[in-house]
Amino acid sequence: MADLLVLGIETTCDETAAAVVARSPSGAGDIRSNVVRSQIEEHAPYGGVVPEIAARAHVEILDHVIAQAMADAGIGFSDLSAVATAAGPGLIGGVIVGLTTAKAIALAAHRPLVAVNHLEAHALTARLTDGVAFPYLLLLVSGGHTQLLAVEDVGRYRRLGTTLDDAIGEAFDKVAKMLSLPYPGGPEVEKQALQGDPERFAFPRPMLNRREPDFSLSGLKTAVRLEADRLAPLSDQDVADLCASFQAAVVDVIIDRVRAGGRVFREKLGTAPTALVVAGGVAANGAIRTALQKLSIDAGTRLAVPPPQLCTDNGAMIAWAGAERLSRGLTDPLHLSPKARWPLDPTPLTARA
């Protein structure tokens, strides 16, 4: 049986990306190419992603990105087993661009289309990079999502906990904005935190010690704003200390919530997770990765975190998720519609259920 060779396309937000990934019959993955074009410069003047600008940029460069990915992989469209694309969730204009392009390639090359849930792509990346076996506990942390999920198989996800307000990445970005840090804000907060005192401000740790593994960040974000307003005008050290204290609070919350998620995982599935997997853009944060590594060692659980370039949005994760689905005979019709919203688990089973 030959390897599955899949082209993956990602256009759900502000990265235009394409990649070619191979999946062997044994389930091992190999990234043959991975091209990502960031739109940071286009959105920086506005302090955040502007959907119309993002969609226009995807239209302008997606064909070139795909051509580069195919050239880097040294193959033609006829060599593909399938074409995969993120069909949601995300900014609908961008999703339409990627899905339409993928449909055209699939139709012209006579290859099946695989519509990938962007969140599922993040969820499965650790199987590409670390060969993690099911079932595992997933902490999905990004600018738009914060969830704890039991990943039982391809297409089988139980949401154990979620954020009740802001996503963790969103909270980092909003704190950066209120402190007048450059865009993108999350990495800037982490950079400033390295120079700051994490104990200067006693910020709250929302949801700490709650049995249900949910998150809440709005109260913490408000506490940072109130302290910043009280200190204004802020010195460089004030900014660094605010960032360090905020990040320390987020880390404490994450560790506590993951512990709660692990308990619920064992209760609901009747088994321990094979690993703790962390995915999404926030997983690139060094302080969070270090704290989770310590937690995993203490708990005797394997930690799997993809390399930073595969935590943020990329085409390789879409191609891999497409290959995983294709290996199970899952393909999609060309009349499939894009989805702005597409939860992995529309009926979450939580500790309160």
Stockholm file with secondary structure:
# STOCKHOLM 1.0

chainA/1-353         MADLLVLGIETTCDETAAAVVARSPSGAGDIRSNVVRSQIEEHAPYGGVVPEIAARAHVEILDHVIAQAMADAGIGFSDLSAVATAAGPGLIGGVIVGLTTAKAIALAAHRPLVAVNHLEAHALTARLTDGVAFPYLLLLVSGGHTQLLAVEDVGRYRRLGTTLDDAIGEAFDKVAKMLSLPYPGGPEVEKQALQGDPERFAFPRPMLNRREPDFSLSGLKTAVRLEADRLAPLSDQDVADLCASFQAAVVDVIIDRVRAGGRVFREKLGTAPTALVVAGGVAANGAIRTALQKLSIDAGTRLAVPPPQLCTDNGAMIAWAGAERLSRGLTDPLHLSPKARWPLDPTPLTARA
#=GR chainA/1-353 SS CCCEEEEEEECSSSEEEEEEEEECTTSCEEEEEEEEEECHHHHGGGTSCCHHHHHHHHHHHHHHHHHHHHHHHTCCGGGCSEEEEEEESSCHHHHHHHHHHHHHHHHHHTCCEEEEEHHHHHHHHHHHHSCCCSSEEEEEESSSCEEEEEEEETTEEEEEEEBSSCCHHHHHHHHHHHTTCCSSHHHHHHHHHTTSCTTSSCCCCTTTTCSSCCBCCHHHHHHHHHHHHHHCSCCHHHHHHHHHHHHHHHHHHHHHHHHHHHHHHHHHHSSCCSCEEEESGGGGCHHHHHHHHHHHHHHTCCEECCCHHHHSSCHHHHHHHHHHHHHTTCCBCTTCCCCSCCCSCSSCCCTTC
#=GC SS_cons         CCCEEEEEEECSSSEEEEEEEEECTTSCEEEEEEEEEECHHHHGGGTSCCHHHHHHHHHHHHHHHHHHHHHHHTCCGGGCSEEEEEEESSCHHHHHHHHHHHHHHHHHHTCCEEEEEHHHHHHHHHHHHSCCCSSEEEEEESSSCEEEEEEEETTEEEEEEEBSSCCHHHHHHHHHHHTTCCSSHHHHHHHHHTTSCTTSSCCCCTTTTCSSCCBCCHHHHHHHHHHHHHHCSCCHHHHHHHHHHHHHHHHHHHHHHHHHHHHHHHHHHSSCCSCEEEESGGGGCHHHHHHHHHHHHHHTCCEECCCHHHHSSCHHHHHHHHHHHHHTTCCBCTTCCCCSCCCSCSSCCCTTC
//
